[in-house]
């Protein structure tokens, strides 16, 4: 709990003393500013920001500024909520078109791969470290989940060819539910008497019901946001984030997986033609970054640096077993049906980053009073720090050596929209990004559906009123006014031409017909 130093800083802790509250706000603001500026350092060094945030938490904690914090239950509750927000952001910023080829490999890694990892790490910890079976399996279950925040922060700055990047990202967003279920089951007192069919039924229920809740909330959120005509564009991002958190809470209230619900709700809303999508994505990304800051700093506060050297050897043994045995074996087993090249499998094995998720999961045995839970937390904390320091900075080098890095690929075109309520139309905005085959296309070659027209082109900061002879160029910003009935078909046509050029109507889509009535 918070002790004297912090109590002196904030009188009474619950006392609404203006000076104490203002001091607390000032300290919190300084911490957020320092954490925000550290993102630049993380970007330049290739380290996930989680390490810098954990270090900041340790610096504020008992061995630094002297803040002593030991509320494991509060950390667990806030940590799970922060993870839900981070996972929802991952779904919101994932394109279904790029996710679809990676879906089944990611699902296998998030299910069969988790089971393989738990068994291998659990058996290895029992044989090599002499831990009892319950503690060994708990260590394996806690470490079976890769971390979405760590993976997203590293891989989204590392362009990869093919589907390998999306497999890693999707797996990290989908393997948390099964890991949470295993940890919760092993933390129960009657864990040894649980039957395989009861455990399997619970897993299936949580995943299926969580998926149904997420899809229902996502579809309902799309229906409402498309028809709400909110008076301020800033309300759309808030409402979108609220729908994702509603999905998480709804899943948990139904004793299902809130993480699956949050991810699928975010995925649905992120791929729906919602107004002001760019502002929505920016807002949710900022909220997820703030959640990461709070979560990692809180975990750093919870750790006790004095205990960590005692678990360094066990952490290294488990880390080597996880990184060089359990993870490669999981990838090998799960990728057999897909005939994935060995280079991509090797990269998948190395890219299984651990982060905040295992540390948060390690608080579950502690809140349940499991013997040895403090040792489990310390081992996981040290393992995450040490192996993230090794794995994350090496990912670009490994990608180059294995020839899975993509150089000079075309960027995905983003289309933003704003409703024009009185005209029953929407204003679409996009930029001709480098590598897009829209560059060099005449406007009349776009063949937009009837009811859609290019209204303005901004070129090098100068507005240009276009005509049929206008040719699009790289970096042009283009405004299109489209009737609501053809809004989706217009965006799809623009994306198809961006990928396939002016021949897209013959290569991968039928010619646009008249607007739907």
Secondary structure, 3 states (H helix, E strand, C coil): CCCHHHHHHCCCCCCCCHHHHHHHHHHHHHHHHHHHHHHHHHHHHCCCHHHHHHHHHHHHCCCCCCCCCCCHHHHHHHHHHHHHHHHHHHHHCCCHHHHHHHHHHHHHHHHHHHHHHHHHHHHHHHHHHCCCHHHHHHHHHHCCCCCHHHHHHHHCCCCECCCHHHHHHHHHHHCHHHHHHHHHHHHCCCHHHCCHHHHHHHHHHHHHHHHHHHHHHHHHHHHHHHHHCCCCCHHHHHHHHHHHHHHHHHHHHCCCCHHHHHHHHHHHHHCCCCCCHHHHHHHHHHHHHHHHHHHHHHHHHHCCHHHHHHHHHHHHHHHHHHHHHHHHHHHHHHHHHHCCCHHHHHHHHHCCCCCHHHHHHHHHHHHCCCCCHHHHHHHHHHHHHHHHHHHHHHHHHHHHHCCCECCCCCCCCCEEEEEEHHHCEEEEEEECCCCCCCCCCEHHHCCCCCCEEEEEEEECCEEECCCCCCECCCCCEEEEEEEHHHHHHHHHHHHHHHHHHHHHHHHCCCCCCCCCC
